[in-house]
């Protein structure tokens, strides 16, 4: 069975939620405004929550090149 990923966005709160499993989870901030959510029993990663989502991702990605080694 394929894993199901649920993504939702609360525009009013500007919070994006991504879940791999629908369970009550414990959150740990892994960088400012980015929370990894874990199953409290198995400690398995079950999702992410990102606060101030539009501010973090409003910038257009910059183009760049990665040099290849010949």
Backbone as CSV, one residue per row, in Angstrom:
resi,resn,N_x,N_y,N_z,CA_x,CA_y,CA_z,C_x,C_y,C_z
1,UNK,0.838,-1.175,0.000,0.000,0.000,0.000,0.891,1.250,0.000
2,UNK,0.556,2.226,-0.834,1.297,3.477,-0.917,1.023,4.323,0.321
3,UNK,2.069,4.984,0.852,1.823,5.886,1.971,0.976,7.074,1.508
4,UNK,0.087,7.507,2.350,-0.777,8.636,2.042,-0.210,9.887,2.695
5,UNK,-0.094,10.950,1.937,0.379,12.215,2.472,-0.767,13.211,2.377
6,UNK,-1.160,13.768,3.512,-2.215,14.769,3.547,-1.565,16.129,3.790
7,UNK,-1.922,17.099,2.950,-1.389,18.449,3.086,-2.565,19.403,3.188
8,UNK,-2.511,20.281,4.186,-3.546,21.306,4.309,-2.891,22.627,4.692
9,UNK,-3.568,23.698,4.341,-3.051,25.036,4.609,-4.150,25.862,5.239
10,UNK,-3.862,26.462,6.377,-4.785,27.365,7.061,-4.353,28.780,6.700
11,UNK,-5.054,29.388,5.745,-4.668,30.705,5.237,-4.732,31.772,6.336
12,UNK,-5.763,31.716,7.156,-5.933,32.721,8.213,-4.774,32.680,9.209
13,UNK,-4.340,31.483,9.594,-3.238,31.332,10.547,-1.883,31.289,9.844
14,UNK,-1.873,31.120,8.515,-0.666,30.986,7.705,0.192,29.814,8.187
15,UNK,-0.475,28.646,8.304,0.189,27.432,8.775,-0.083,26.308,7.771
16,UNK,0.969,25.591,7.393,0.858,24.441,6.504,1.096,23.184,7.338
17,UNK,0.227,22.198,7.124,0.321,20.922,7.818,0.544,19.822,6.790
18,UNK,1.503,18.954,7.053,1.742,17.785,6.205,1.763,16.573,7.127
19,UNK,0.919,15.587,6.806,0.827,14.403,7.658,0.993,13.140,6.838
20,UNK,1.762,12.205,7.388,1.941,10.889,6.783,1.045,9.868,7.452
21,UNK,0.629,10.162,8.695,-0.281,9.306,9.447,-1.204,10.194,10.246
22,UNK,-2.440,9.758,10.421,-3.448,10.535,11.139,-3.506,10.072,12.596
23,UNK,-2.540,10.555,13.383,-2.496,10.213,14.806,-2.149,11.462,15.603
24,UNK,-2.440,11.428,16.895,-1.990,12.501,17.775,-0.474,12.398,17.880
25,UNK,0.211,13.511,17.719,1.665,13.460,17.661,2.288,14.513,18.559
26,UNK,3.551,14.293,18.882,4.351,15.263,19.621,5.193,16.026,18.609
27,UNK,5.363,17.325,18.832,6.118,18.151,17.893,7.437,18.603,18.500
28,UNK,8.423,18.712,17.628,9.733,19.221,18.021,10.156,20.231,16.960
29,UNK,10.497,21.456,17.401,10.926,22.487,16.457,12.318,22.141,15.954
30,UNK,12.453,21.974,14.630,13.730,21.582,14.035,14.467,22.769,13.426
31,UNK,13.731,23.823,13.133,14.309,25.117,12.768,13.199,26.119,13.007
32,UNK,13.506,27.393,13.004,12.517,28.399,13.383,11.233,28.252,12.571
33,UNK,10.138,27.939,13.260,8.828,27.824,12.635,8.570,26.520,11.903
34,UNK,9.487,25.570,11.961,9.306,24.269,11.309,9.325,23.197,12.396
35,UNK,8.210,22.483,12.488,8.057,21.480,13.538,7.914,20.098,12.917
36,UNK,8.742,19.170,13.355,8.614,17.767,12.975,7.684,17.129,14.001
37,UNK,6.738,16.329,13.518,5.792,15.672,14.415,6.069,14.176,14.438
38,UNK,6.097,13.624,15.646,6.470,12.231,15.868,5.369,11.479,16.605
39,UNK,5.252,10.186,16.298,4.396,9.287,17.062,5.017,9.186,18.451
40,UNK,4.265,9.492,19.512,4.854,9.478,20.858,5.316,8.091,21.327
41,UNK,4.761,7.029,20.758,5.159,5.680,21.170,6.377,5.185,20.399
42,UNK,6.311,5.260,19.073,7.393,4.695,18.261,8.482,5.705,17.903
43,UNK,8.193,6.991,18.088,9.098,8.096,17.714,9.269,8.183,16.197
44,UNK,8.386,7.549,15.446,8.394,7.595,13.980,7.894,8.966,13.520
45,UNK,8.544,9.531,12.510,8.123,10.804,11.937,6.776,10.628,11.259
46,UNK,5.795,11.459,11.638,4.453,11.337,11.055,3.993,12.615,10.362
47,UNK,4.823,13.669,10.363,4.414,14.876,9.659,5.245,16.088,10.020
48,UNK,4.849,17.207,9.410,5.499,18.493,9.646,4.436,19.575,9.785
49,UNK,4.757,20.618,10.513,3.944,21.816,10.593,4.882,22.992,10.351
50,UNK,4.460,23.916,9.474,5.291,25.084,9.181,4.465,26.328,9.439
51,UNK,4.903,27.140,10.398,4.221,28.391,10.710,4.778,29.508,9.838
52,UNK,3.995,30.568,9.669,4.368,31.687,8.794,4.781,31.175,7.414
53,UNK,4.003,30.237,6.908,4.340,29.531,5.675,4.543,30.480,4.491
54,UNK,3.618,31.400,4.269,3.726,32.268,3.093,4.949,33.172,3.172
55,UNK,5.340,33.575,4.367,6.534,34.413,4.514,7.797,33.616,4.227
56,UNK,7.823,32.360,4.637,9.005,31.531,4.401,9.172,31.165,2.929
57,UNK,8.040,31.025,2.205,8.109,30.532,0.833,7.627,31.543,-0.198
58,UNK,7.551,32.826,0.188,7.097,33.860,-0.743,8.165,34.215,-1.770
59,UNK,9.414,34.017,-1.442,10.497,34.356,-2.353,10.575,33.330,-3.469
60,UNK,10.886,33.810,-4.656,11.098,32.908,-5.781,12.441,32.224,-5.607
61,UNK,12.529,30.972,-5.969,13.830,30.297,-5.858,14.845,30.951,-6.779
62,UNK,16.054,31.002,-6.317,17.131,31.556,-7.138,17.672,30.459,-8.024
63,UNK,18.074,30.870,-9.193,18.710,29.906,-10.086,20.186,29.812,-9.757
64,UNK,20.710,28.660,-9.937,22.128,28.458,-9.685,22.608,27.274,-10.497
65,UNK,23.884,27.146,-10.551,24.459,26.006,-11.266,25.323,25.218,-10.318
66,UNK,25.338,23.945,-10.542,26.201,23.051,-9.775,27.279,22.555,-10.732
67,UNK,28.520,22.884,-10.462,29.570,22.455,-11.396,29.693,20.941,-11.402
68,UNK,29.860,20.406,-12.572,30.072,18.961,-12.683,31.568,18.701,-12.792
69,UNK,31.930,17.550,-12.338,33.341,17.192,-12.414,33.542,16.297,-13.624
70,UNK,34.480,16.673,-14.454,34.727,15.900,-15.676,35.743,14.814,-15.415
